[in-house]
Amino acid sequence: MGVCGKTPEIAALQDLLIYQIKGISCYAKELLEKGESIDKDIISFIENSLFTTLTHVMDIQS
């Protein structure tokens, strides 16, 4: 169990998700360099995926 309370299985799935996002980003970079645009659904997927891999983002200490 990690410090943040994730199980090893969840940590492995998050690692896999980050790996996939990196692959998608490589293709997106190539498209952008060619002057093409990226579908907003893809951008939203990447943003949501990155946010889901963050832990304790809502923990604000005063």
MOPAC internal coordinates of N, CA, C and O (Angstrom, degrees):
PM7 1SCF
backbone

  N    0.0000 0     0.00 0     0.00 0    0    0    0
  C    1.4482 1     0.00 0     0.00 0    1    0    0
  C    1.5222 1   108.42 1     0.00 0    2    1    0
  O    1.2310 1   121.00 1   -49.30 1    3    2    1
  N    1.3070 1   115.69 1   130.70 1    3    2    1
  C    1.4585 1   120.27 1  -179.91 1    5    3    2
  C    1.5190 1   112.08 1   -77.10 1    6    5    3
  O    1.2310 1   120.96 1    -8.98 1    7    6    5
  N    1.3146 1   115.76 1   171.02 1    7    6    5
  C    1.4537 1   121.98 1  -179.98 1    9    7    6
  C    1.5205 1   111.04 1   -59.00 1   10    9    7
  O    1.2310 1   120.30 1   143.84 1   11   10    9
  N    1.3298 1   117.03 1   -36.16 1   11   10    9
  C    1.4623 1   121.37 1  -177.39 1   13   11   10
  C    1.5230 1   112.38 1   -84.42 1   14   13   11
  O    1.2310 1   119.78 1   177.10 1   15   14   13
  N    1.3255 1   118.03 1    -2.90 1   15   14   13
  C    1.4520 1   120.98 1   177.18 1   17   15   14
  C    1.5174 1   114.83 1    95.86 1   18   17   15
  O    1.2310 1   119.82 1  -175.70 1   19   18   17
  N    1.3320 1   117.94 1     4.30 1   19   18   17
  C    1.4591 1   120.67 1   178.15 1   21   19   18
  C    1.5275 1   110.19 1   -73.60 1   22   21   19
  O    1.2310 1   121.39 1   -36.85 1   23   22   21
  N    1.3048 1   114.95 1   143.15 1   23   22   21
  C    1.4550 1   119.44 1   173.14 1   25   23   22
  C    1.5296 1   108.63 1   -78.95 1   26   25   23
  O    1.2310 1   119.58 1   -20.05 1   27   26   25
  N    1.3055 1   118.42 1   159.95 1   27   26   25
  C    1.4644 1   120.52 1   176.93 1   29   27   26
  C    1.5363 1   112.33 1   -57.46 1   30   29   27
  O    1.2310 1   120.66 1   145.90 1   31   30   29
  N    1.3274 1   116.35 1   -34.10 1   31   30   29
  C    1.4689 1   119.78 1  -179.88 1   33   31   30
  C    1.5286 1   110.93 1   -66.73 1   34   33   31
  O    1.2310 1   120.57 1   137.02 1   35   34   33
  N    1.3228 1   116.51 1   -42.98 1   35   34   33
  C    1.4712 1   120.27 1   178.42 1   37   35   34
  C    1.5249 1   110.19 1   -65.27 1   38   37   35
  O    1.2310 1   120.25 1   137.47 1   39   38   37
  N    1.3102 1   117.13 1   -42.53 1   39   38   37
  C    1.4618 1   120.75 1   178.51 1   41   39   38
  C    1.5264 1   110.57 1   -60.46 1   42   41   39
  O    1.2310 1   120.12 1   138.63 1   43   42   41
  N    1.3229 1   117.37 1   -41.37 1   43   42   41
  C    1.4650 1   121.23 1   179.52 1   45   43   42
  C    1.5321 1   110.68 1   -66.00 1   46   45   43
  O    1.2310 1   120.28 1   139.43 1   47   46   45
  N    1.3285 1   117.06 1   -40.57 1   47   46   45
  C    1.4657 1   120.19 1   177.86 1   49   47   46
  C    1.5240 1   111.21 1   -65.45 1   50   49   47
  O    1.2310 1   120.29 1   140.85 1   51   50   49
  N    1.3112 1   117.06 1   -39.15 1   51   50   49
  C    1.4607 1   119.74 1   177.53 1   53   51   50
  C    1.5233 1   110.82 1   -66.01 1   54   53   51
  O    1.2310 1   120.19 1   140.78 1   55   54   53
  N    1.3162 1   117.24 1   -39.22 1   55   54   53
  C    1.4652 1   120.74 1   176.07 1   57   55   54
  C    1.5251 1   110.49 1   -60.99 1   58   57   55
  O    1.2310 1   120.48 1   138.15 1   59   58   57
  N    1.3237 1   116.70 1   -41.85 1   59   58   57
  C    1.4599 1   120.99 1   178.63 1   61   59   58
  C    1.5275 1   110.76 1   -64.79 1   62   61   59
  O    1.2310 1   120.39 1   139.32 1   63   62   61
  N    1.3168 1   116.85 1   -40.68 1   63   62   61
  C    1.4564 1   120.82 1   178.22 1   65   63   62
  C    1.5255 1   110.88 1   -61.97 1   66   65   63
  O    1.2310 1   119.97 1   136.07 1   67   66   65
  N    1.3187 1   117.66 1   -43.93 1   67   66   65
  C    1.4653 1   121.23 1   177.67 1   69   67   66
  C    1.5276 1   110.43 1   -62.05 1   70   69   67
  O    1.2310 1   120.17 1   139.12 1   71   70   69
  N    1.3166 1   117.28 1   -40.88 1   71   70   69
  C    1.4701 1   121.71 1   177.84 1   73   71   70
  C    1.5297 1   110.15 1   -59.53 1   74   73   71
  O    1.2310 1   120.49 1   136.16 1   75   74   73
  N    1.3189 1   116.68 1   -43.84 1   75   74   73
  C    1.4688 1   121.15 1   179.90 1   77   75   74
  C    1.5232 1   111.01 1   -66.73 1   78   77   75
  O    1.2310 1   120.41 1   139.63 1   79   78   77
  N    1.3179 1   116.82 1   -40.37 1   79   78   77
  C    1.4680 1   120.66 1   178.84 1   81   79   78
  C    1.5221 1   110.35 1   -62.73 1   82   81   79
  O    1.2310 1   120.56 1   140.81 1   83   82   81
  N    1.3189 1   116.54 1   -39.19 1   83   82   81
  C    1.4656 1   119.41 1   177.63 1   85   83   82
  C    1.5247 1   110.85 1   -62.06 1   86   85   83
  O    1.2310 1   120.36 1   140.48 1   87   86   85
  N    1.3206 1   116.91 1   -39.52 1   87   86   85
  C    1.4624 1   120.39 1   177.77 1   89   87   86
  C    1.5152 1   112.11 1   -65.41 1   90   89   87
  O    1.2310 1   120.49 1   135.08 1   91   90   89
  N    1.3216 1   116.68 1   -44.92 1   91   90   89
  C    1.4670 1   120.94 1   177.80 1   93   91   90
  C    1.5261 1   109.76 1   -60.37 1   94   93   91
  O    1.2310 1   120.78 1   139.18 1   95   94   93
  N    1.3263 1   116.11 1   -40.82 1   95   94   93
  C    1.4607 1   120.67 1  -178.89 1   97   95   94
  C    1.5258 1   112.26 1   -64.19 1   98   97   95
  O    1.2310 1   120.33 1   145.81 1   99   98   97
  N    1.3189 1   116.98 1   -34.19 1   99   98   97
  C    1.4751 1   120.06 1   177.37 1  101   99   98
  C    1.5256 1   110.62 1   -62.87 1  102  101   99
  O    1.2310 1   120.66 1   136.62 1  103  102  101
  N    1.3305 1   116.34 1   -43.38 1  103  102  101
  C    1.4593 1   120.05 1   177.51 1  105  103  102
  C    1.5257 1   111.14 1   -67.06 1  106  105  103
  O    1.2310 1   120.54 1   139.33 1  107  106  105
  N    1.3323 1   116.57 1   -40.67 1  107  106  105
  C    1.4642 1   120.45 1  -179.66 1  109  107  106
  C    1.5258 1   110.77 1   -63.34 1  110  109  107
  O    1.2310 1   120.53 1   139.45 1  111  110  109
  N    1.3232 1   116.60 1   -40.55 1  111  110  109
  C    1.4651 1   120.71 1   179.25 1  113  111  110
  C    1.5227 1   110.74 1   -60.22 1  114  113  111
  O    1.2310 1   120.59 1   135.78 1  115  114  113
  N    1.3137 1   116.47 1   -44.22 1  115  114  113
  C    1.4672 1   120.61 1   178.98 1  117  115  114
  C    1.5293 1   111.01 1   -62.05 1  118  117  115
  O    1.2310 1   120.37 1   137.36 1  119  118  117
  N    1.3224 1   116.91 1   -42.64 1  119  118  117
  C    1.4578 1   120.41 1   178.77 1  121  119  118
  C    1.5235 1   111.16 1   -63.33 1  122  121  119
  O    1.2310 1   120.33 1   135.84 1  123  122  121
  N    1.3158 1   116.97 1   -44.16 1  123  122  121
  C    1.4541 1   120.62 1   179.96 1  125  123  122
  C    1.5249 1   111.44 1   -63.32 1  126  125  123
  O    1.2310 1   120.48 1   141.43 1  127  126  125
  N    1.3228 1   116.68 1   -38.57 1  127  126  125
  C    1.4582 1   120.44 1   178.80 1  129  127  126
  C    1.5325 1   111.79 1   -65.81 1  130  129  127
  O    1.2310 1   120.76 1   154.79 1  131  130  129
  N    1.3259 1   116.15 1   -25.21 1  131  130  129
  C    1.4681 1   120.94 1   176.72 1  133  131  130
  C    1.5242 1   112.04 1   -86.92 1  134  133  131
  O    1.2310 1   120.56 1  -179.34 1  135  134  133
  N    1.3273 1   116.53 1     0.66 1  135  134  133
  C    1.4476 1   120.85 1   178.69 1  137  135  134
  C    1.5197 1   114.69 1    86.84 1  138  137  135
  O    1.2310 1   120.32 1  -172.05 1  139  138  137
  N    1.3124 1   116.99 1     7.95 1  139  138  137
  C    1.4608 1   120.54 1   178.86 1  141  139  138
  C    1.5291 1   109.47 1   -88.41 1  142  141  139
  O    1.2310 1   121.08 1   -15.73 1  143  142  141
  N    1.3163 1   115.54 1   164.27 1  143  142  141
  C    1.4657 1   119.42 1  -179.75 1  145  143  142
  C    1.5250 1   110.15 1  -104.33 1  146  145  143
  O    1.2310 1   121.75 1   -17.40 1  147  146  145
  N    1.3246 1   114.26 1   162.60 1  147  146  145
  C    1.4605 1   121.37 1   179.04 1  149  147  146
  C    1.5250 1   107.48 1  -105.75 1  150  149  147
  O    1.2310 1   120.64 1   -45.98 1  151  150  149
  N    1.3177 1   116.39 1   134.02 1  151  150  149
  C    1.4564 1   121.72 1   179.26 1  153  151  150
  C    1.5183 1   110.32 1   -58.79 1  154  153  151
  O    1.2310 1   120.42 1   -41.96 1  155  154  153
  N    1.3289 1   116.80 1   138.04 1  155  154  153
  C    1.4652 1   121.13 1  -178.08 1  157  155  154
  C    1.5252 1   112.49 1   -62.19 1  158  157  155
  O    1.2310 1   119.99 1   151.30 1  159  158  157
  N    1.3222 1   117.62 1   -28.70 1  159  158  157
  C    1.4652 1   120.08 1   177.17 1  161  159  158
  C    1.5217 1   111.37 1   -65.20 1  162  161  159
  O    1.2310 1   120.48 1   144.05 1  163  162  161
  N    1.3175 1   116.69 1   -35.95 1  163  162  161
  C    1.4722 1   120.85 1   178.13 1  165  163  162
  C    1.5201 1   109.84 1   -68.72 1  166  165  163
  O    1.2310 1   120.75 1   136.91 1  167  166  165
  N    1.3189 1   116.18 1   -43.09 1  167  166  165
  C    1.4620 1   120.18 1   178.41 1  169  167  166
  C    1.5254 1   110.16 1   -61.20 1  170  169  167
  O    1.2310 1   120.38 1   135.31 1  171  170  169
  N    1.3156 1   116.89 1   -44.69 1  171  170  169
  C    1.4695 1   120.85 1   178.70 1  173  171  170
  C    1.5200 1   111.32 1   -62.26 1  174  173  171
  O    1.2310 1   120.38 1   139.12 1  175  174  173
  N    1.3376 1   116.87 1   -40.88 1  175  174  173
  C    1.4593 1   120.65 1   178.66 1  177  175  174
  C    1.5243 1   110.53 1   -60.12 1  178  177  175
  O    1.2310 1   120.50 1   134.63 1  179  178  177
  N    1.3211 1   116.64 1   -45.37 1  179  178  177
  C    1.4618 1   120.31 1  -178.99 1  181  179  178
  C    1.5274 1   110.24 1   -65.31 1  182  181  179
  O    1.2310 1   120.31 1   134.78 1  183  182  181
  N    1.3290 1   117.01 1   -45.22 1  183  182  181
  C    1.4701 1   119.59 1   178.88 1  185  183  182
  C    1.5265 1   111.27 1   -59.90 1  186  185  183
  O    1.2310 1   120.30 1   132.99 1  187  186  185
  N    1.3140 1   117.04 1   -47.01 1  187  186  185
  C    1.4692 1   120.77 1  -179.72 1  189  187  186
  C    1.5211 1   111.52 1   -64.82 1  190  189  187
  O    1.2310 1   120.57 1   140.77 1  191  190  189
  N    1.3170 1   116.52 1   -39.23 1  191  190  189
  C    1.4631 1   120.21 1   179.63 1  193  191  190
  C    1.5171 1   111.33 1   -64.99 1  194  193  191
  O    1.2310 1   120.52 1   136.46 1  195  194  193
  N    1.3157 1   116.62 1   -43.54 1  195  194  193
  C    1.4608 1   119.70 1   178.20 1  197  195  194
  C    1.5173 1   110.88 1   -62.72 1  198  197  195
  O    1.2310 1   120.32 1   137.45 1  199  198  197
  N    1.3243 1   116.99 1   -42.55 1  199  198  197
  C    1.4546 1   120.14 1  -179.81 1  201  199  198
  C    1.5265 1   111.35 1   -62.96 1  202  201  199
  O    1.2310 1   120.11 1   142.28 1  203  202  201
  N    1.3350 1   117.40 1   -37.72 1  203  202  201
  C    1.4647 1   119.41 1  -178.14 1  205  203  202
  C    1.5235 1   112.46 1   -69.08 1  206  205  203
  O    1.2310 1   119.90 1   160.24 1  207  206  205
  N    1.3153 1   117.80 1   -19.76 1  207  206  205
  C    1.4638 1   119.50 1  -179.84 1  209  207  206
  C    1.5166 1   112.26 1   -86.78 1  210  209  207
  O    1.2310 1   120.36 1   169.58 1  211  210  209
  N    1.3295 1   116.91 1   -10.42 1  211  210  209
  C    1.4608 1   119.94 1   177.61 1  213  211  210
  C    1.5224 1   109.18 1   -80.25 1  214  213  211
  O    1.2310 1   120.87 1   -36.67 1  215  214  213
  N    1.3003 1   115.94 1   143.33 1  215  214  213
  C    1.4652 1   119.29 1   178.59 1  217  215  214
  C    1.5188 1   108.92 1  -116.07 1  218  217  215
  O    1.2310 1   121.48 1   -36.87 1  219  218  217
  N    1.2853 1   114.76 1   143.13 1  219  218  217
  C    1.4624 1   122.62 1   177.40 1  221  219  218
  C    1.5250 1   112.90 1    59.73 1  222  221  219
  O    1.2310 1   120.17 1  -145.65 1  223  222  221
  N    1.3175 1   117.28 1    34.35 1  223  222  221
  C    1.4631 1   119.45 1   179.42 1  225  223  222
  C    1.5189 1   111.66 1   -71.21 1  226  225  223
  O    1.2310 1   120.35 1   159.76 1  227  226  225
  N    1.2987 1   116.93 1   -20.24 1  227  226  225
  C    1.4580 1   119.82 1  -179.37 1  229  227  226
  C    1.5185 1   112.39 1   -95.75 1  230  229  227
  O    1.2310 1   119.96 1   177.22 1  231  230  229
  N    1.3259 1   117.69 1    -2.78 1  231  230  229
  C    1.4505 1   120.66 1   179.17 1  233  231  230
  C    1.5320 1   109.65 1   -79.69 1  234  233  231
  O    1.2310 1   121.15 1   -76.36 1  235  234  233
  N    1.3140 1   115.40 1   103.64 1  235  234  233
  C    1.4594 1   120.38 1   179.52 1  237  235  234
  C    1.5287 1   107.06 1  -112.01 1  238  237  235
  O    1.2310 1   121.82 1   -59.97 1  239  238  237
  N    1.2928 1   114.13 1   120.03 1  239  238  237
  C    1.4689 1   118.42 1   179.88 1  241  239  238
  C    1.5125 1   108.69 1   -97.51 1  242  241  239
  O    1.2310 1   120.74 1   -42.89 1  243  242  241
  N    1.3063 1   116.20 1   137.11 1  243  242  241
  C    1.4719 1   119.64 1   179.16 1  245  243  242
  C    1.5022 1   111.90 1   -97.30 1  246  245  243
  O    1.2310 1   120.10 1   180.00 1  247  246  245

